[in-house]
Amino acid sequence: MEIKLFNTMERSVVPFQPIKPGFVGMYTCGPTVYNFAHIGNFRAYMFEDLLRRTLEYFGLQVKQVMNLTDVDDKTIRDSRKEGVPLRDFTAKYKQAFFDDLKTLAIQPASVYPAATDHIPQMIELIQILMDKGYAYQAEDKSIYFSIDKFPAYGKLARIDRENQRSGVRIKNDEYAKDSVADFALWKAWDENDGDVAWESPWGKGRPGWHIECSAMSMKYLGDAFDIHTGGVDNMFPHHEDEIAQSEAASGKKWVNYWLHCAHLMVDGEKMSKSLGNFYTLRDLLAKGWTGPEIRWVLLGAHYRKKLNFTFDALAQARETLNRFAEFFRRLKQCRAPGDGSECAEAVAAAVKAFDAAMADDLNVSEATAALFELQRAGNKLLESGTLSAAGAERILEAYCRFNRIFGCLPVDVSAELEIPAEVTALAEARVTARKAKNFAESDRLRDEIASLGYLIEDVPGGAYRIRKN
């Protein structure tokens, strides 16, 4: 099936064609490891996981490189504030990041290059830019990239460079979105850096943030590769600066497809500590929410649309995943004879709709609709008693297929639900009450079962079914 993706560079959905048939080189902007990642960060990492899973779902081999920014203005600032060596300071947050990825079932990247392990590659790339005349050493001894020497600067963010001032320099890693200026490739050491410095042909110093990604992506993916992703806030200046320095150095088109995800909002507002709506993944886990529930919410909107994160959405995710768990348990308990033909049409329609949706620029809304439609069809067959064990297996296989992308469906739930003896005894007493037509007692027992966290459902023939509420 043809995959189509929205290429930010072209501002349109276009067919995806990898440089090497069957293989995708993908670079994804990783964390700056100076603190625990927040849910806004994980919106981007989830989108990148969704993209990779989709490419692999359709048979492509993906080499994903995700950088770890372990030296920049913020990591140096905060490590010095704590009085901890930079490497020890960032190691804690690197491990926390990997733990969080496991919690959210985000597949590991092929390579996680850390900036501090690739200083020689950065120095080599800067030297190439110096030799080609794209970079220069300023009075402060730092090395800057001259955007005037690269006429295509601004092509990703579509910046109108007319009347922009020339020769303005910015040394900080992050700067105002309306600042179009020469940016630092190598920062000369000053007292704010403490003991963080490396020797270079231009004196002691450290790399700028933007050069880190170019050097590491080139090492692991080459001078040209297929996909570069990140949040929309990375588009300028970070991605724009990456393009300029990479293409100036190699003389080649660096990346064929740029994909960016929109911001995450919390209760309709921008997440910030001052508003009290700033959450790390750990904050949510401490409140009792689970990785699959959080993952379901983070997948709940198309990656190019803002995602509004709410606790109501988490509650709905819990309910939805519990319903799926009960549905899968009932499928696994199905023992009726038959060849499965009774559900063949519904399964085929769901798979076709799901595949078409994901191939269409990762349309998770339509893909989710296919999940629910097959659930409705399966429940209808279960209620009517016409679903065979072979049919149930066919439906389960479809959900296992879907879960290769969604990654949070409870398809591995056991067919057996361990019911406490107390609940079973109440259920049996309720059967006795119903047979005696003592419906008031039956209702009381049902409510008592509910108070213990279980629901009892009557099925034809006087039997019942218990499920977790």
Secondary structure, 3 states (H helix, E strand, C coil): CCCEEEECCCCEEEECCCCECCEEEEEECCCECCCCCEHHHHHHHHHHHHHHHHHHHCCCEEEEEECEECCCHHHHHHHHHHCCCHHHHHHHHHHHHHHHHHHCCCCCCCECCEHHHCHHHHHHHHHHHHHCCCEEECCCCCEEECHHHCCCCCCCCCCCCCCCCCCCEECCCCCCCCCCCEEEEEEECCHHHCCCCECCCCCCEEECHHHHHHHHHHHHHCCCEEEEEEEHHHHHHHHHHHHHHHHHHHCCCCEEEEEEECCEEECCEECCHHHCCCCEHHHHHHCCCCHHHHHHHHCCCCCCCCEEECHHHHHHHHHHHHHHHHHHHHHHHCCCCCCCHHHHHHHHHHHHHHHHHHHECCCHHHHHHHHHHHHHHHHHHHHHCCCCHHHHHHHHHHHHHHHHHHCCCCCCCCCCCCCCHHHHHHHHHHHHHHHCCCHHHHHHHHHHHHHCCEEEEEECCCEEEEEEC
